[in-house]
Amino acid sequence: GVRNAGGGVHIEPRYRQFPETTKSQFLQAEFLSGFMWFWILWHLWHDPDAVLGHFPYPDPSGWTDEE
């Protein structure tokens, strides 16, 4: 058989260019990123100890300047 390595379909490389996306891909990406931020902010609001820690803030009135 004959091999046509240089013939047929050729896709031109696109250096540092965005790929072409469909409207469906765009909407799916928007929904997924929106849900991600909802999830993060919801849990920060309802369970801040997961990020800030489980310990109470120290009372600064007991602090002194002595070394």
N, C-alpha and C positions, 0 to 999 in steps of 0.2 A: 504494500500500500504506500501511498504517497502521503507524507506528513506536511501539512501547511502551517509550520510554526509561526510564520509572520503574517499569515492571512486570517481571514475570519473577523470575528468581533474584536475590536480593540478599544479598551477603555483608557481614555487619556487621564493621566494622574493630575490631581488637583491639589497642589501644594498649599497648605495652610488656608484652605477654604472650607466653609461649612458644607456638610453634605445636604443634598436636597431631601427634605422630609415631607411627608404627606400631612394633610390636615388632621388625620386620625392620630398620627404619631405626635403631633404638636399638642393636641388636646389631651392625650394620655400622659404626656410629660408634664403638662400644666396641672392636671388633676393629681398626679403622683407627688409632685413637689408641694402643691398646696396642702395635701393630706399630711405630708411629712412635717411641714411647719405647724399645722394644727396639732399634730401628735406631740411635738416637742413643747410648744407653748402651753398646751393643755396640761401636760404632766409637770411642767415648771410651775404652773399656777396651783395645781392641786396637790403636788408633792414636792415642795421646794427643798425639803431635807435631802432628797436624793442628790442634789447638786451642792447645796450650801452646808451640808453636814447635819449631824444630829445633836450637836452640843449647843448650849445656850451661849449667847453673847456675853463676854466677861463684863463685870461692872467696872467702868473706868474710874469711879470715885475712890477705889482702893489702890490705885496706881500712885507711885511716888517717883520723885526725881533722884533719889539717892542711888548711889552706885555700889 
